[in-house]
Amino acid sequence: MAAVGSVDVELELIVWTQARVASGVVVRDELDNRLGEELPTVQIEVVGGDDDGIRLDRALVDVNVYAATRAQAITLAAQLHGLYLTELRGSATDNAVFGLVSTVSRPAIRPYENTDLRRVGATYAIHSHPVS
């Protein structure tokens, strides 16, 4: 049996998300100095959570969308919100099975120090476990 936390939730969500967004959208975990050249960008980061001590991981995941305009950021964040709540739940990758997906903080404008960019972020609770 796989160990608790053996699923890299960030990586699995990045791959899952990248397969469902437009081809020009960058999906990643860390930002770099080229962010302004790679818009729109979706940043996925596990920011906490817990587990059941056996195999279920309950990750808190921040999903931030960076875009050139507020409207673009809001539109992409809304698309992701819908995908996570309707398609992610019950889906699987080669390494993970996703169960309950719930919104902790719905998509909303988040401040960002670069005034040439706009950021919309949301936080989700995502349950997953390794593929058996």
Helices and strands as residue ranges (DSSP letters): H 9-18, E 26-28, G 35-37, E 41-51, E 57-67, H 70-83, I 84-88, E 96-110, E 118-130
